[in-house]
């Protein structure tokens, strides 16, 4: 825990530095808003997480983005954020472009083509049986959809992005439990401020994990400081960062 706590504070410091340059979105600055459906058919074997093991179909909102904000001609780490309704509330899922096998599923990989990307949660959820990872794999990996806002808008105007939803143990094989179908959200939402912040459009899988799961203390220690920094209003982040 001491190591992850120290790393979490270090990431938060880096995040604060980036926020001084990009007050609104320090990371994931370049992306598009999506809408679609998330259909769960249930896995052939239990995951130990009630939401994964159940069935149902939900309308969702999502954002597909370039994480670092590198020049658009270059590959970038891709992020796929999902907001899923649950009862009268919702929960959030954050996935990033990585490899699929072990240990590559824990390594961030830049991509130029969304259809060739493999999206995983990297951080495990605490299920009833063991640690569980999530993943979303494009169903047409041979297709072409440039990982830029313009490329995504052109590609998604022609066809939706379809992904297989899977879960795995940290060292295990991936098991499919559903399908995610995404299209452009039209018109794209304007980031309306709440208390001077973009809170209403922030995704937080630490505070809002999968139903039937928990977050490990070490993952909270690693991620929560950066998420807390993200929730600070842009007009207060600068002065707080610059103060002695």
Helices and strands as residue ranges (DSSP letters): H 2-21, E 30-40, H 50-53, E 56-66, E 76-86, E 89-98, G 104-106, E 110-111, G 114-116, E 118-120, E 125-126, E 131-138, H 149-158, E 161-168, E 175-184, G 199-201, E 214-215, H 217-231, H 234-242
